[in-house]
């Protein structure tokens, strides 16, 4: 969870905890017009953050795991293509260098280019009958290509979901900020700073000890 959101969440939690004390809530309801809706406006997004925070943490772990999976799938595909390139060099290096160019590709390229290059090379290898390039090897290379494509798709899905959850957390931060402000302004009026007896209550609602609440 981002630091600024964690700070707002922590502040909201403390204010919400104070608000749920029966005597405090009764006083704010009777004297300052705080309603059950005001309470829910603070507590509901706090509860939602608990859920989304756990989901966001899981997304981060999943993102790392799928990034490693995608990298391994790309490496496996590269290994299969290098073997095919080696077989092509063996057959065409001294006989048909123009044809050999069909097998000269950059493995460090974008997803779509790599998938296209891999497909074309596998098909071409099937036509050319390269040394020691059996049907099983070509099928294995095709499977490596498919595995890379699947791993990359899954990684993009996980990244997209993580962005969505973090976006919702940002929205909830704004809701918590607004809702706790309503409560704190009411508490600041109900328990004024001028009365030393109110020091403990003001501390629980995170109100300044020697000045009025100005919002955060």
PyMOL commands that set and color helices and strands:
alter all, ss='L'
color gray80, all
select helices_A, chain A and resi 3-19+22-32+36-92+97-103+111-128+135-190+196-204
alter helices_A, ss='H'
color red, helices_A
deselect
rebuild
show_as cartoon
